[in-house]
């Protein structure tokens, strides 16, 4: 049962409410002087314990945009947003740059609090993601998920450790009044509900059908065609993915699925992005870029094997992965590209000399951490655009990425795209949207991909894709 809404004053203390009134007055004056809408924003530290994702899920209006991104084992970091004050969307090859420029302009105009030493993502922030392809998301199933789609939310909550910060945003048009803007904010705050995430039904009724839109043999044939082209020197590596559908007897519950994922995959980035009646949800181990001032960090994540419940077997699998020439070659391809992409914008870039094995709930990966000192504070969105897609989800050389749609035979949408946030100062974090599903009513379409190199075996790659699908399928199939 949903809890009753909390009075606005419980979220914004009197002093913060007074500051909001001043911010609204400043934003309104700027809007009237420039003739363009301006955002007012205030941020306040909340008392007590809060669950950002649960609050946003419980407070969401029907069909409203929402966003959650958590990394539970990283000091309980979580960022969640609700509603839309401004939508920043674009398509085409320049979509990252277009959205970044619009965000910089909006942030520079805004009458906003400084976040200070609050949690990552606290303060005026834009949230959302980018499709894998410049024109991705054209398939009907991806309706509402533009090739580039970041939003400035009405409400966001950012948590680090035991502390949570609330940010309230409101946009002022030149013909608005301060009183109307304040009423909108108070109405929105009055709808916030501090309720836990729902639980999945432990004994669901009805039949769950798990089917592939294309037979598994299609994926094996695509891998075989790719290895043949690699053998001729056409390209060095390509990542191929497959789709699997879960048809449920009733609508999939995105909030309940999110709750289960963050328990099962606490070391991963656990995310949910809602657009209209659909939700894109998953748990990915892969960081695309983290920008903090003039420092940037990322990881080359490529090369995978399964886990085992037997510790000895699990350790053996990890050691075999670490010694696999095929997987080390795949990881090295990704690391080289990332270093090459960051170098023009950096004083120095350093990658780990040797990859290490990282483990998540059902899979092990080779990972090579990469750090850079930037020559200038290039914002997180722009950096994400320079890196995406890495060979971990695309191809090497980059031009070979154009071969992926024909080999796979479907629109990836936001699968393997970039998902995350940027604040007003350009800091931010984007992960690679993997181990995921698009939920739309009773349909959940799951995605998983594998890196294909010269020595790849079609049957082995199909088996690896099944391991990766094992993140979402057990959660979705009842």
VOPAGU-2260 file (C-alpha; in pm, 1 decimal, decimal comma):
REM VOPAGU-2260
SITE   aa  ch    i         X         Y         Z
SITE  UNK   A    0       0,0       0,0       0,0
SITE  UNK   A    1     128,7     346,4     -90,4
SITE  UNK   A    2     184,1     582,4     197,5
SITE  UNK   A    3      10,0     916,1     211,8
SITE  UNK   A    4     180,9    1215,7      55,1
SITE  UNK   A    5     404,0    1425,1     281,3
SITE  UNK   A    6     338,7    1794,1     343,1
SITE  UNK   A    7     568,5    2022,8     134,2
SITE  UNK   A    8     717,8    2176,6     450,1
SITE  UNK   A    9     855,9    1835,5     547,2
SITE  UNK   A   10    1076,6    1841,5     237,4
SITE  UNK   A   11    1168,6    2211,2     223,1
SITE  UNK   A   12    1238,9    2380,6     557,7
SITE  UNK   A   13    1135,3    2744,5     597,7
SITE  UNK   A   14    1481,1    2882,9     521,4
SITE  UNK   A   15    1510,9    2674,6     204,9
SITE  UNK   A   16    1160,3    2778,8      99,8
SITE  UNK   A   17    1262,1    3142,2     137,9
SITE  UNK   A   18    1571,6    3077,3     -71,7
SITE  UNK   A   19    1352,0    2915,9    -336,9
SITE  UNK   A   20    1140,9    3231,6    -351,6
SITE  UNK   A   21    1456,1    3435,6    -412,8
SITE  UNK   A   22    1575,2    3194,7    -681,3
SITE  UNK   A   23    1235,3    3214,0    -850,6
SITE  UNK   A   24    1246,4    3593,5    -848,7
SITE  UNK   A   25    1597,1    3591,1    -999,6
SITE  UNK   A   26    1499,8    3338,1   -1267,5
SITE  UNK   A   27    1187,9    3532,4   -1357,7
SITE  UNK   A   28    1387,4    3855,0   -1393,1
SITE  UNK   A   29    1637,4    3678,1   -1618,8
SITE  UNK   A   30    1360,2    3522,6   -1829,7
SITE  UNK   A   31    1198,3    3860,8   -1882,7
SITE  UNK   A   32    1526,5    4030,7   -1970,7
SITE  UNK   A   33    1636,0    3764,0   -2219,3
SITE  UNK   A   34    1298,3    3648,3   -2349,4
SITE  UNK   A   35    1378,7    3281,3   -2284,0
SITE  UNK   A   36    1271,1    3043,2   -2004,1
SITE  UNK   A   37    1504,7    3016,7   -1705,8
SITE  UNK   A   38    1533,0    2748,4   -1437,8
SITE  UNK   A   39    1527,0    2816,6   -1063,8
SITE  UNK   A   40    1677,6    2545,5    -844,3
SITE  UNK   A   41    1737,1    2485,8    -472,3
SITE  UNK   A   42    1907,6    2197,8    -292,2
SITE  UNK   A   43    1873,0    2093,0      71,5
SITE  UNK   A   44    2016,7    1814,2     285,7
SITE  UNK   A   45    1737,7    1596,7     424,9
SITE  UNK   A   46    1718,6    1466,6     777,2
SITE  UNK   A   47    1701,3    1094,2     835,6
SITE  UNK   A   48    1736,2     798,0     600,6
SITE  UNK   A   49    1589,8     812,1     249,6
SITE  UNK   A   50    1566,9     579,5     -49,1
SITE  UNK   A   51    1579,3     801,0    -362,5
SITE  UNK   A   52    1466,1     531,3    -606,6
SITE  UNK   A   53    1178,9     419,8    -384,8
SITE  UNK   A   54    1056,2     776,1    -329,7
SITE  UNK   A   55    1062,1     852,5    -701,3
SITE  UNK   A   56     889,7     524,5    -788,3
SITE  UNK   A   57     614,2     576,7    -531,2
SITE  UNK   A   58     559,3     941,4    -630,3
SITE  UNK   A   59     550,1     900,1   -1006,5
SITE  UNK   A   60     241,4    1012,1   -1193,7
SITE  UNK   A   61     107,2     777,2   -1461,5
SITE  UNK   A   62     321,7     795,9   -1775,0
SITE  UNK   A   63     566,7    1041,9   -1620,2
SITE  UNK   A   64     940,4    1040,9   -1692,9
SITE  UNK   A   65    1156,7     896,4   -1414,4
SITE  UNK   A   66    1519,7     803,4   -1368,3
SITE  UNK   A   67    1712,6     592,8   -1116,4
SITE  UNK   A   68    2082,7     509,3   -1112,1
SITE  UNK   A   69    2247,0     335,0    -817,0
SITE  UNK   A   70    2572,8     164,3    -730,6
SITE  UNK   A   71    2484,6      12,1    -391,2
SITE  UNK   A   72    2831,3    -110,7    -293,1
SITE  UNK   A   73    2989,8     227,8    -373,8
SITE  UNK   A   74    2896,8     405,3     -50,2
SITE  UNK   A   75    2525,5     351,0    -126,4
SITE  UNK   A   76    2541,3     611,0    -405,7
SITE  UNK   A   77    2202,4     668,8    -568,5
SITE  UNK   A   78    2050,0     936,7    -790,6
SITE  UNK   A   79    1682,7     950,8    -884,8
SITE  UNK   A   80    1475,7    1206,8   -1074,4
SITE  UNK   A   81    1105,2    1265,8   -1127,6
SITE  UNK   A   82     917,0    1468,0   -1388,3
SITE  UNK   A   83    1044,9    1709,7   -1652,9
SITE  UNK   A   84    1125,8    2078,4   -1628,9
SITE  UNK   A   85    1320,0    2087,2   -1956,4
SITE  UNK   A   86    1378,0    1814,2   -2213,6
SITE  UNK   A   87    1705,9    1810,7   -2407,8
SITE  UNK   A   88    1684,7    1583,4   -2713,4
SITE  UNK   A   89    1875,7    1541,3   -3037,0
SITE  UNK   A   90    1946,6    1290,0   -3312,5
SITE  UNK   A   91    2229,6    1228,0   -3554,3
SITE  UNK   A   92    2605,2    1194,6   -3521,0
SITE  UNK   A   93    2634,9    1524,9   -3333,7
SITE  UNK   A   94    2373,0    1441,9   -3072,4
SITE  UNK   A   95    2612,2    1435,8   -2774,9
SITE  UNK   A   96    2754,9    1777,1   -2864,0
SITE  UNK   A   97    2413,3    1930,5   -2930,9
SITE  UNK   A   98    2272,9    1817,6   -2597,3
SITE  UNK   A   99    2590,3    1921,6   -2413,0
SITE  UNK   A  100    2570,4    2273,8   -2557,9
SITE  UNK   A  101    2205,3    2313,4   -2466,9
SITE  UNK   A  102    2277,4    2191,8   -2114,6
SITE  UNK   A  103    2565,0    2437,9   -2071,8
SITE  UNK   A  104    2340,7    2725,5   -2179,9
SITE  UNK   A  105    2059,2    2620,8   -1947,7
SITE  UNK   A  106    2295,3    2576,2   -1650,7
SITE  UNK   A  107    2468,0    2910,5   -1711,6
SITE  UNK   A  108    2132,5    3094,0   -1715,1
SITE  UNK   A  109    1985,8    2914,7   -1413,1
SITE  UNK   A  110    1935,1    3067,1   -1069,6
SITE  UNK   A  111    2064,3    2765,9    -876,7
SITE  UNK   A  112    2228,0    2663,1    -550,9
SITE  UNK   A  113    2582,7    2533,7    -546,3
SITE  UNK   A  114    2586,8    2162,7    -456,3
SITE  UNK   A  115    2915,8    2195,1    -264,5
SITE  UNK   A  116    3038,2    1866,7    -116,6
SITE  UNK   A  117    2702,4    1691,4    -148,2
SITE  UNK   A  118    2650,6    1351,0    -309,7
SITE  UNK   A  119    2735,8    1305,7    -679,1
SITE  UNK   A  120    2442,8    1433,5    -884,5
SITE  UNK   A  121    2302,9    1662,5    -612,8
SITE  UNK   A  122    2198,3    2008,5    -728,0
SITE  UNK   A  123    2087,5    2117,3   -1074,4
SITE  UNK   A  124    2144,4    1807,8   -1286,9
SITE  UNK   A  125    2030,5    1658,4   -1617,7
SITE  UNK   A  126    1955,6    1286,1   -1633,7
SITE  UNK   A  127    1895,8    1037,0   -1911,7
SITE  UNK   A  128    2069,9     854,5   -2190,5
SITE  UNK   A  129    2172,3     804,5   -2550,3
SITE  UNK   A  130    2086,7     530,7   -2796,8
SITE  UNK   A  131    2364,3     309,7   -2927,9
SITE  UNK   A  132    2318,8     438,8   -3281,8
SITE  UNK   A  133    2285,9     798,6   -3399,7
SITE  UNK   A  134    1934,6     720,5   -3525,1
SITE  UNK   A  135    1859,5     445,4   -3272,7
SITE  UNK   A  136    1518,8     394,2   -3120,8
SITE  UNK   A  137    1318,0     423,4   -3442,5
SITE  UNK   A  138    1153,3      84,4   -3388,9
SITE  UNK   A  139     798,3     115,7   -3243,5
SITE  UNK   A  140     899,5     -68,4   -2927,3
SITE  UNK   A  141    1141,3     217,5   -2843,1
SITE  UNK   A  142     877,4     490,0   -2873,8
SITE  UNK   A  143     965,0     777,1   -2637,1
SITE  UNK   A  144    1337,1     694,8   -2618,7
SITE  UNK   A  145    1501,5     951,3   -2848,0
SITE  UNK   A  146    1858,5     897,2   -2980,9
SITE  UNK   A  147    1967,7    1153,8   -2721,1
SITE  UNK   A  148    1735,3    1231,0   -2432,0
SITE  UNK   A  149    1836,0    1412,3   -2113,7
SITE  UNK   A  150    1584,8    1581,7   -1886,2
SITE  UNK   A  151    1606,7    1836,9   -1608,4
SITE  UNK   A  152    1372,4    1680,6   -1351,2
SITE  UNK   A  153    1124,9    1860,5   -1129,7
SITE  UNK   A  154    1255,7    1668,6    -829,2
SITE  UNK   A  155    1581,5    1480,6    -777,1
SITE  UNK   A  156    1726,2    1299,5    -478,6
SITE  UNK   A  157    2095,6    1215,5    -446,1
SITE  UNK   A  158    2233,3     990,3    -172,5
SITE  UNK   A  159    2582,7     908,2     -54,6
SITE  UNK   A  160    2627,9     694,7     251,9
SITE  UNK   A  161    2361,9     787,2     505,3
SITE  UNK   A  162    2296,6    1139,7     372,7
SITE  UNK   A  163    2046,7    1243,5     105,3
SITE  UNK   A  164    2000,4    1575,3     -74,1
SITE  UNK   A  165    1677,9    1695,3    -235,9
SITE  UNK   A  166    1681,8    1930,2    -536,0
SITE  UNK   A  167    1372,3    2114,3    -658,9
SITE  UNK   A  168    1367,7    2269,4   -1007,6
SITE  UNK   A  169    1108,3    2494,0   -1169,2
SITE  UNK   A  170    1117,3    2673,9   -1503,7
SITE  UNK   A  171    1005,0    3036,5   -1535,1
SITE  UNK   A  172     880,6    3170,4   -1869,9
SITE  UNK   A  173     875,7    3548,5   -1923,8
SITE  UNK   A  174     497,9    3560,9   -1874,7
SITE  UNK   A  175     496,7    3345,8   -1558,0
SITE  UNK   A  176     439,7    3481,6   -1210,5
SITE  UNK   A  177     642,3    3395,4    -903,2
SITE  UNK   A  178     327,0    3292,4    -716,9
SITE  UNK   A  179     228,4    3040,9    -986,8
SITE  UNK   A  180     578,5    2890,8    -993,0
SITE  UNK   A  181     580,3    2852,9    -615,1
SITE  UNK   A  182     239,0    2684,3    -624,9
SITE  UNK   A  183     367,3    2435,4    -884,0
SITE  UNK   A  184     661,9    2347,8    -663,7
SITE  UNK   A  185     452,0    2304,0    -351,8
SITE  UNK   A  186     202,2    2087,9    -539,0
SITE  UNK   A  187     482,7    1864,8    -666,5
SITE  UNK   A  188     637,7    1835,7    -320,6
SITE  UNK   A  189     297,4    1752,2    -179,1
SITE  UNK   A  190     286,2    1444,0    -403,8
SITE  UNK   A  191     614,1    1296,8    -275,6
SITE  UNK   A  192     572,9     968,0     -94,0
SITE  UNK   A  193     841,2     797,9     112,0
SITE  UNK   A  194     744,3     434,8      50,1
SITE  UNK   A  195     959,6     123,7      -1,9
SITE  UNK   A  196    1001,0     -37,8    -339,9
SITE  UNK   A  197     738,3    -308,4    -396,5
SITE  UNK   A  198     830,6    -675,3    -382,6
SITE  UNK   A  199     800,4    -918,2    -670,2
SITE  UNK   A  200     528,6   -1177,4    -628,4
SITE  UNK   A  201     711,9   -1488,0    -495,4
SITE  UNK   A  202     450,6   -1720,0    -645,6
SITE  UNK   A  203     318,6   -1557,8    -962,5
SITE  UNK   A  204      25,1   -1711,2   -1143,9
SITE  UNK   A  205     -10,2   -1751,0   -1515,6
SITE  UNK   A  206     225,5   -1858,1   -1790,5
SITE  UNK   A  207     548,9   -1676,8   -1877,6
SITE  UNK   A  208     663,2   -1728,5   -2236,2
SITE  UNK   A  209    1032,8   -1678,0   -2317,1
SITE  UNK   A  210    1093,9   -1656,2   -2690,9
SITE  UNK   A  211    1359,0   -1518,1   -2923,7
SITE  UNK   A  212    1230,2   -1288,9   -3201,6
SITE  UNK   A  213    1501,4   -1456,3   -3411,2
SITE  UNK   A  214    1619,3   -1814,9   -3350,2
SITE  UNK   A  215    1950,5   -1871,2   -3168,5
SITE  UNK   A  216    2088,3   -2011,6   -3493,0
SITE  UNK   A  217    2061,6   -1662,2   -3643,1
SITE  UNK   A  218    2303,6   -1533,5   -3378,6
SITE  UNK   A  219    2548,0   -1817,0   -3440,6
SITE  UNK   A  220    2534,5   -1748,8   -3814,7
SITE  UNK   A  221    2601,0   -1377,8   -3751,0
SITE  UNK   A  222    2907,7   -1468,2   -3541,7
SITE  UNK   A  223    3031,3   -1698,5   -3818,4
SITE  UNK   A  224    2988,7   -1426,3   -4081,9
SITE  UNK   A  225    3169,7   -1178,5   -3858,2
SITE  UNK   A  226    3468,0   -1407,2   -3794,5
SITE  UNK   A  227    3496,0   -1470,3   -4168,2
SITE  UNK   A  228    3514,6   -1094,2   -4231,2
SITE  UNK   A  229    3767,0   -1052,5   -3950,0
SITE  UNK   A  230    3981,9   -1325,4   -4110,9
SITE  UNK   A  231    3995,9   -1123,2   -4431,8
SITE  UNK   A  232    4120,2    -816,3   -4242,2
SITE  UNK   A  233    3799,1    -616,2   -4289,3
SITE  UNK   A  234    3789,3    -541,4   -3916,4
SITE  UNK   A  235    3949,4    -662,2   -3593,1
SITE  UNK   A  236    3653,6    -697,2   -3357,7
SITE  UNK   A  237    3277,4    -653,2   -3357,4
SITE  UNK   A  238    3019,7    -690,9   -3080,4
SITE  UNK   A  239    2700,7    -874,5   -3175,0
SITE  UNK   A  240    2387,7    -887,6   -2963,9
SITE  UNK   A  241    2064,4   -1082,4   -2953,0
SITE  UNK   A  242    1712,4   -1018,7   -2824,1
SITE  UNK   A  243    1496,0   -1241,7   -2606,6
SITE  UNK   A  244    1134,2   -1160,0   -2516,6
SITE  UNK   A  245     952,2   -1242,1   -2194,7
SITE  UNK   A  246     572,4   -1231,9   -2228,3
SITE  UNK   A  247     417,4   -1214,2   -1880,4
SITE  UNK   A  248      55,6   -1283,1   -1779,0
SITE  UNK   A  249      36,6    -927,1   -1641,8
SITE  UNK   A  250     234,5    -604,5   -1675,2
SITE  UNK   A  251     595,4    -618,9   -1557,7
SITE  UNK   A  252     652,0    -418,9   -1237,1
SITE  UNK   A  253     959,0    -201,2   -1304,9
SITE  UNK   A  254     992,7     -81,7    -944,2
SITE  UNK   A  255     988,4    -434,6    -803,3
SITE  UNK   A  256    1241,6    -550,0   -1063,5
SITE  UNK   A  257    1467,4    -255,3    -974,4
SITE  UNK   A  258    1454,3    -355,3    -609,6
SITE  UNK   A  259    1559,5    -710,1    -684,8
SITE  UNK   A  260    1840,5    -603,1    -919,5
SITE  UNK   A  261    2002,1    -371,0    -667,4
SITE  UNK   A  262    2016,9    -652,5    -411,8
SITE  UNK   A  263    2147,4    -913,7    -655,4
SITE  UNK   A  264    2393,9    -685,5    -838,8
SITE  UNK   A  265    2516,1    -449,0    -567,9
SITE  UNK   A  266    2855,9    -392,7    -735,1
SITE  UNK   A  267    2699,1    -293,5   -1068,5
SITE  UNK   A  268    2528,0      21,9   -1189,7
SITE  UNK   A  269    2158,4     -55,6   -1141,8
SITE  UNK   A  270    1929,9     168,8   -1346,2
SITE  UNK   A  271    1577,1     240,1   -1463,2
SITE  UNK   A  272    1465,8     508,9   -1707,3
SITE  UNK   A  273    1096,5     561,1   -1767,8
SITE  UNK   A  274     949,6     725,6   -2075,3
SITE  UNK   A  275     571,5     720,1   -2097,0
SITE  UNK   A  276     445,1     370,0   -2025,6
SITE  UNK   A  277     781,0     202,1   -2095,6
SITE  UNK   A  278    1084,5     151,9   -1872,4
SITE  UNK   A  279    1440,7      67,2   -1972,3
SITE  UNK   A  280    1599,0    -122,6   -1683,9
SITE  UNK   A  281    1911,0    -321,6   -1606,0
SITE  UNK   A  282    2230,5    -380,6   -1409,5
SITE  UNK   A  283    2556,5    -307,5   -1589,7
SITE  UNK   A  284    2914,0    -349,1   -1464,1
SITE  UNK   A  285    3056,8    -110,6   -1723,9
SITE  UNK   A  286    3151,9     253,3   -1662,9
SITE  UNK   A  287    3183,0     463,7   -1979,1
SITE  UNK   A  288    3319,2     781,2   -1815,8
SITE  UNK   A  289    3333,6     953,2   -1477,7
SITE  UNK   A  290    3441,7    1318,0   -1480,5
SITE  UNK   A  291    3540,0    1498,5   -1159,8
SITE  UNK   A  292    3688,0    1840,8   -1234,2
SITE  UNK   A  293    3986,5    1779,7   -1459,8
SITE  UNK   A  294    4008,0    1411,0   -1372,3
SITE  UNK   A  295    3846,2    1143,1   -1585,2
SITE  UNK   A  296    3825,2     772,4   -1518,7
SITE  UNK   A  297    3684,3     472,4   -1699,5
SITE  UNK   A  298    3751,6     103,0   -1752,3
SITE  UNK   A  299    3812,6    -127,7   -2045,7
SITE  UNK   A  300    3571,5    -413,3   -1978,8
SITE  UNK   A  301    3589,2    -699,7   -2226,9
SITE  UNK   A  302    3637,5   -1073,4   -2199,0
SITE  UNK   A  303    3389,4   -1278,2   -1996,1
SITE  UNK   A  304    3324,1   -1615,1   -1839,1
SITE  UNK   A  305    3063,6   -1765,3   -1608,3
SITE  UNK   A  306    3062,6   -1797,1   -1228,9
SITE  UNK   A  307    3038,0   -2116,8   -1024,2
SITE  UNK   A  308    2886,0   -2183,0    -682,7
SITE  UNK   A  309    3194,2   -2394,4    -606,2
SITE  UNK   A  310    3469,2   -2150,7    -491,0
SITE  UNK   A  311    3746,1   -2367,2    -635,7
SITE  UNK   A  312    3577,0   -2390,8    -975,3
SITE  UNK   A  313    3494,4   -2019,4    -965,8
SITE  UNK   A  314    3859,3   -1932,0    -901,3
SITE  UNK   A  315    3969,6   -2168,7   -1178,3
SITE  UNK   A  316    3731,3   -2004,1   -1425,9
SITE  UNK   A  317    3866,0   -1660,8   -1333,0
SITE  UNK   A  318    4226,7   -1774,6   -1371,0
SITE  UNK   A  319    4150,8   -1931,4   -1709,0
SITE  UNK   A  320    3987,4   -1604,4   -1819,2
SITE  UNK   A  321    4293,7   -1408,0   -1709,1
SITE  UNK   A  322    4519,0   -1637,5   -1914,4
SITE  UNK   A  323    4293,9   -1654,5   -2223,2
SITE  UNK   A  324    4472,1   -1508,8   -2527,1
SITE  UNK   A  325    4137,0   -1452,4   -2698,0
SITE  UNK   A  326    3989,5   -1257,4   -2405,1
SITE  UNK   A  327    4308,1   -1061,1   -2333,1
SITE  UNK   A  328    4323,2    -959,6   -2698,5
SITE  UNK   A  329    3960,8    -847,9   -2683,5
SITE  UNK   A  330    4030,7    -640,8   -2370,4
SITE  UNK   A  331    4344,4    -485,0   -2517,4
SITE  UNK   A  332    4150,0    -367,9   -2823,7
SITE  UNK   A  333    3907,1    -179,0   -2598,5
SITE  UNK   A  334    4179,7     -29,1   -2378,5
SITE  UNK   A  335    4378,8      96,0   -2679,3
SITE  UNK   A  336    4076,0     272,4   -2827,4
SITE  UNK   A  337    3978,8     440,7   -2500,0
SITE  UNK   A  338    4332,7     568,1   -2443,4
SITE  UNK   A  339    4348,8     692,4   -2802,7
SITE  UNK   A  340    4011,9     869,0   -2765,8
SITE  UNK   A  341    4106,6    1045,0   -2440,9
SITE  UNK   A  342    4462,0    1145,4   -2536,2
SITE  UNK   A  343    4374,1    1460,3   -2741,3
SITE  UNK   A  344    4193,3    1606,2   -2437,7
SITE  UNK   A  345    4439,4    1502,3   -2167,7
SITE  UNK   A  346    4771,5    1599,2   -2012,9
SITE  UNK   A  347    4826,2    1228,5   -1955,7
SITE  UNK   A  348    4633,2     902,8   -1987,3
SITE  UNK   A  349    4729,7     583,4   -1810,0
SITE  UNK   A  350    4585,2     233,6   -1844,4
SITE  UNK   A  351    4659,4     -64,3   -1623,6
SITE  UNK   A  352    4946,4    -269,7   -1763,3
SITE  UNK   A  353    4754,5    -591,7   -1698,4
SITE  UNK   A  354    4378,9    -653,1   -1677,6
SITE  UNK   A  355    4225,7    -790,4   -1360,3
SITE  UNK   A  356    3926,0   -1016,5   -1307,7
SITE  UNK   A  357    3614,2    -855,3   -1161,6
SITE  UNK   A  358    3314,9   -1057,1   -1050,6
SITE  UNK   A  359    2945,2    -978,5   -1045,8
SITE  UNK   A  360    2666,2   -1209,9    -940,8
SITE  UNK   A  361    2666,5   -1443,1   -1240,2
SITE  UNK   A  362    2964,9   -1348,3   -1456,6
SITE  UNK   A  363    3335,2   -1260,1   -1447,7
SITE  UNK   A  364    3504,7   -1001,2   -1668,5
SITE  UNK   A  365    3849,6    -880,2   -1758,6
SITE  UNK   A  366    3883,6    -514,5   -1660,6
SITE  UNK   A  367    4161,2    -260,8   -1717,6
SITE  UNK   A  368    4114,9      67,3   -1524,4
SITE  UNK   A  369    4202,0     385,3   -1716,1
SITE  UNK   A  370    4260,0     736,2   -1574,1
SITE  UNK   A  371    4328,2    1071,8   -1736,0
SITE  UNK   A  372    4416,8    1426,8   -1633,1
SITE  UNK   A  373    4224,6    1657,1   -1865,9
SITE  UNK   A  374    4385,9    1960,2   -2025,6
SITE  UNK   A  375    4059,9    2151,0   -1967,9
SITE  UNK   A  376    3741,3    2069,1   -1775,6
SITE  UNK   A  377    3558,6    1906,6   -2067,9
SITE  UNK   A  378    3207,5    1816,7   -1951,4
SITE  UNK   A  379    3094,9    1459,3   -1893,7
SITE  UNK   A  380    2844,3    1459,1   -2181,3
SITE  UNK   A  381    3107,5    1566,9   -2433,6
SITE  UNK   A  382    3354,3    1309,7   -2302,2
SITE  UNK   A  383    3089,2    1038,8   -2329,5
SITE  UNK   A  384    3037,9    1138,0   -2691,8
SITE  UNK   A  385    3410,5    1109,9   -2764,2
SITE  UNK   A  386    3423,6     758,3   -2619,0
SITE  UNK   A  387    3093,7     608,2   -2736,2
SITE  UNK   A  388    3081,0     345,2   -2868,0
SITE  UNK   A  389    3393,1     174,9   -2738,2
SITE  UNK   A  390    3491,1    -157,3   -2895,6
SITE  UNK   A  391    3341,8    -320,8   -2584,6
SITE  UNK   A  392    2999,6    -266,9   -2743,9
SITE  UNK   A  393    3082,8    -154,2   -3097,9
SITE  UNK   A  394    3368,2    -251,6   -3327,0
SITE  UNK   A  395    3734,5    -196,8   -3408,7
SITE  UNK   A  396    3803,1      -2,1   -3618,4
SITE  UNK   A  397    3518,1     237,7   -3542,8
SITE  UNK   A  398    3404,6     235,7   -3906,1
SITE  UNK   A  399    3317,1    -132,1   -3869,8
SITE  UNK   A  400    3033,5     -35,4   -3632,7
SITE  UNK   A  401    2828,6      27,1   -3948,3
SITE  UNK   A  402    2825,5    -350,0   -4007,3
SITE  UNK   A  403    2642,6    -426,0   -3682,3
SITE  UNK   A  404    2277,0    -357,1   -3783,3
SITE  UNK   A  405    2294,5    -583,0   -4086,2
SITE  UNK   A  406    2459,8    -863,7   -3889,6
SITE  UNK   A  407    2220,2    -840,6   -3594,6
SITE  UNK   A  408    1901,8    -757,4   -3781,9
SITE  UNK   A  409    1736,0    -532,5   -3519,6
SITE  UNK   A  410    1731,0    -180,6   -3369,5
SITE  UNK   A  411    1935,8    -176,2   -3047,3
SITE  UNK   A  412    1763,3     135,5   -2919,4
SITE  UNK   A  413    1927,8     234,2   -2591,1
SITE  UNK   A  414    2088,8    -107,0   -2543,0
SITE  UNK   A  415    2469,8     -52,8   -2532,9
SITE  UNK   A  416    2414,2     322,8   -2531,2
SITE  UNK   A  417    2528,6     570,0   -2264,0
SITE  UNK   A  418    2316,8     631,9   -1955,2
SITE  UNK   A  419    2384,2     875,0   -1670,3
SITE  UNK   A  420    2393,9    1237,7   -1560,5
SITE  UNK   A  421    2580,8    1567,5   -1566,4
SITE  UNK   A  422    2568,9    1853,0   -1318,2
SITE  UNK   A  423    2584,5    2227,7   -1382,1
SITE  UNK   A  424    2964,2    2227,2   -1353,5
SITE  UNK   A  425    3011,0    1952,8   -1612,0
SITE  UNK   A  426    3094,6    1674,9   -1368,1
SITE  UNK   A  427    2902,8    1355,8   -1421,8
SITE  UNK   A  428    2898,1     986,8   -1484,5
SITE  UNK   A  429    2777,5     768,3   -1769,6
SITE  UNK   A  430    2763,2     390,3   -1772,7
SITE  UNK   A  431    2716,3     156,6   -2069,2
SITE  UNK   A  432    2357,1      28,4   -2074,8
SITE  UNK   A  433    2407,0    -349,2   -2071,3
SITE  UNK   A  434    2235,4    -651,9   -1905,5
SITE  UNK   A  435    1902,0    -484,9   -1963,0
SITE  UNK   A  436    1542,4    -508,4   -2075,4
SITE  UNK   A  437    1285,6    -271,7   -2219,7
SITE  UNK   A  438     955,6    -316,5   -2035,5
SITE  UNK   A  439     631,4    -226,0   -2208,0
SITE  UNK   A  440     320,5    -362,0   -2038,1
SITE  UNK   A  441     340,0    -745,1   -2048,1
SITE  UNK   A  442     641,2    -754,3   -2283,5
SITE  UNK   A  443    1002,1    -739,3   -2166,7
SITE  UNK   A  444    1264,0    -740,9   -2440,9
SITE  UNK   A  445    1604,5    -842,9   -2306,0
SITE  UNK   A  446    1939,7    -774,5   -2471,4
SITE  UNK   A  447    2284,6    -932,0   -2441,7
SITE  UNK   A  448    2592,5    -912,4   -2661,8
SITE  UNK   A  449    2934,2   -1072,7   -2707,3
SITE  UNK   A  450    3262,5    -951,4   -2848,7
SITE  UNK   A  451    3361,8   -1135,6   -3165,3
SITE  UNK   A  452    3728,9   -1163,5   -3263,3
SITE  UNK   A  453    3923,0   -1390,8   -3498,7
SITE  UNK   A  454    3918,4   -1690,1   -3262,5
SITE  UNK   A  455    3552,1   -1663,5   -3159,8
SITE  UNK   A  456    3343,0   -1979,9   -3175,5
SITE  UNK   A  457    2972,3   -1929,6   -3261,0
SITE  UNK   A  458    2848,6   -2188,9   -3010,7
SITE  UNK   A  459    3068,5   -2048,0   -2733,8
SITE  UNK   A  460    2947,5   -1693,8   -2802,4
SITE  UNK   A  461    2585,6   -1811,1   -2789,2
SITE  UNK   A  462    2657,7   -1973,7   -2451,9
SITE  UNK   A  463    2816,2   -1648,9   -2327,3
SITE  UNK   A  464    2508,6   -1453,4   -2434,9
SITE  UNK   A  465    2294,5   -1691,5   -2227,0
SITE  UNK   A  466    2509,1   -1615,8   -1921,4
SITE  UNK   A  467    2460,2   -1243,5   -1975,2
SITE  UNK   A  468    2086,5   -1285,0   -2028,3
SITE  UNK   A  469    2091,5   -1455,6   -1689,3
SITE  UNK   A  470    2089,2   -1111,1   -1525,9
SITE  UNK   A  471    1735,7   -1029,0   -1642,3
SITE  UNK   A  472    1560,9   -1351,8   -1741,3
SITE  UNK   A  473    1530,1   -1502,3   -1390,3
SITE  UNK   A  474    1383,0   -1173,8   -1263,6
SITE  UNK   A  475    1134,8   -1136,4   -1547,3
SITE  UNK   A  476    1021,1   -1491,1   -1615,7
SITE  UNK   A  477     853,2   -1558,5   -1281,3
